[in-house]
């Protein structure tokens, strides 16, 4: 019994062991084999993707895209060496063979056009297509190509390059479909990479083009800025040189000859010329004549050059008449130039530009060099600019010379006038004093009685003598003020001067029924002034207010302490002064248009007052509105005590 049990156990164990190995060989071992194969395939695919991606790059030129496509095909062919790799590109409804990789029986021709419906279907669906047996389908149009590459089975996968490039697809061909399952992920990866690289490359190329475009634009701008900067520097040098010349030649003691000479020296220095001369038009002679101050021409030779403007053989005359610049490489061998003067001055290269001011031409400038073919068009342009400046300076000096002559003449006339006025005034004053004395004696009745008519005539005569005496006094005062009158400055109480003047004018004010009042405070600071002249200013302002305000008007004098200055104002409520006349009331002999025939006067009182105030370092002015009275004010600096403070 025991033996039977042992035998049964052994048999059972043997059966179980046999069943285990049976099941392992039938199910487990194939699964493990497939797992190892899958792991190896995955590992190989991982290595492939890593290696290709490490070497991948974005082409910077469109033509380099074919190189990276070829690189991917080579890597793929190494994994599947028995396969064929063909790349097609779509164009005008057909597919052209643009690349391939495989040993072939007969070398195919690239760019040959093929038409196969499977190409279009793969392209439209955008997916990988598998053909286990191409002979079973409609493969017309590619049968010869498949025969060359011994393709019986095919995988097709499309990819789309970026930037509007033609659509492409990769055909993976083999004699049988045995490797297609393994090749499919590789093919998808390759086409996906080629599409991505194309998109990146397209952006890189676009950015590079934009960068190159921007770089070229920046370079062009920098170049233009360099050129503009050089021109600005050159123009700045030219303007600086001209400014220095103008500053120099317009200083005291300068004349047109020195001014032109300075400019011509600057021109000679800047263009490295040997001879620079101005030929100015002499209207009386009808000739172009070399002006004084020429550079490189001795005075003895200068007088030899003068040419009639009727001589059209002269380049200088033609430039003068046409106003067009002229340049020649060798003036001694140029039929358009009078060579005798070029030889006289020993010059070869020559430039001539017109000197014109607005629409008036005044001459030409000749610039010469002893070297041949030396001057450039840029120098000719610079010379034209200099000529424009020179024309202004010549005109300025001509005007300055004329104005100087006129000023000297006017100064002489003014001196004669002042001397005449002074002499005549002195000469008239003595007989007028005699006349007034005798008239006064006769009017007093000391030499006998007068009838009414005689008394009236002598009264008019006495008044006329008074006006004439006043006029002569004003003329003498004006003459002294225009000369070097000596003011006797001392500390003066303006409030007291105003009080005295107002008191002196009360009688005259009552005659015209004028209400005159003094509102000047006695605490007003003192000023440094000449008592006689400042009193005359106050009297003149009061007399004018009384005369022009009209009967029944009010005249008021005020004083204000402004700290650094003291202001005295005489105001009235008369008819006022029109705005257009206010700026002329301080002119000599000027009298208002409306009152000139109604109020007697000489028109010198305010002119004298203005001169006196200004000689005191002060200021006088008028404020008025028609119909609202008039206000004349003058300000004098306040006197300083020993500490420098006003008092």
HELIX and SHEET records of a PDB file:
HELIX    1   1 UNK A    2  UNK A   23  1                                  22    
HELIX    2   2 UNK A   24  UNK A   28  3                                   5    
HELIX    3   3 UNK A   29  UNK A   55  1                                  27    
HELIX    4   4 UNK A   62  UNK A   64  5                                   3    
HELIX    5   5 UNK A   65  UNK A   79  1                                  15    
HELIX    6   6 UNK A  117  UNK A  125  1                                   9    
HELIX    7   7 UNK A  134  UNK A  136  5                                   3    
HELIX    8   8 UNK A  143  UNK A  149  1                                   7    
HELIX    9   9 UNK A  177  UNK A  179  5                                   3    
HELIX   10  10 UNK A  180  UNK A  249  1                                  70    
HELIX   11  11 UNK A  256  UNK A  271  1                                  16    
HELIX   12  12 UNK A  299  UNK A  302  1                                   4    
HELIX   13  13 UNK A  315  UNK A  322  1                                   8    
HELIX   14  14 UNK A  331  UNK A  333  5                                   3    
HELIX   15  15 UNK A  339  UNK A  344  1                                   6    
HELIX   16  16 UNK A  377  UNK A  444  1                                  68    
HELIX   17  17 UNK A  452  UNK A  482  1                                  31    
HELIX   18  18 UNK A  494  UNK A  511  1                                  18    
HELIX   19  19 UNK A  531  UNK A  549  1                                  19    
HELIX   20  20 UNK A  579  UNK A  582  1                                   4    
HELIX   21  21 UNK A  605  UNK A  615  1                                  11    
SHEET    1   A 6 UNK A 113  UNK A 114  0                                        
SHEET    2   A 6 UNK A  94  UNK A 101 -1                                        
SHEET    3   A 6 UNK A  84  UNK A  91 -1                                        
SHEET    4   A 6 UNK A 167  UNK A 174 -1                                        
SHEET    5   A 6 UNK A 153  UNK A 160 -1                                        
SHEET    6   A 6 UNK A 129  UNK A 131 -1                                        
SHEET    1   B 6 UNK A 306  UNK A 308  0                                        
SHEET    2   B 6 UNK A 287  UNK A 290 -1                                        
SHEET    3   B 6 UNK A 275  UNK A 282 -1                                        
SHEET    4   B 6 UNK A 360  UNK A 369 -1                                        
SHEET    5   B 6 UNK A 349  UNK A 357 -1                                        
SHEET    6   B 6 UNK A 326  UNK A 328 -1                                        
SHEET    1   C 2 UNK A 490  UNK A 492  0                                        
SHEET    2   C 2 UNK A 527  UNK A 529 -1                                        
SHEET    1   D 5 UNK A 515  UNK A 519  0                                        
SHEET    2   D 5 UNK A 554  UNK A 561  1                                        
SHEET    3   D 5 UNK A 565  UNK A 572 -1                                        
SHEET    4   D 5 UNK A 630  UNK A 637 -1                                        
SHEET    5   D 5 UNK A 619  UNK A 624 -1                                        
END                                                                             
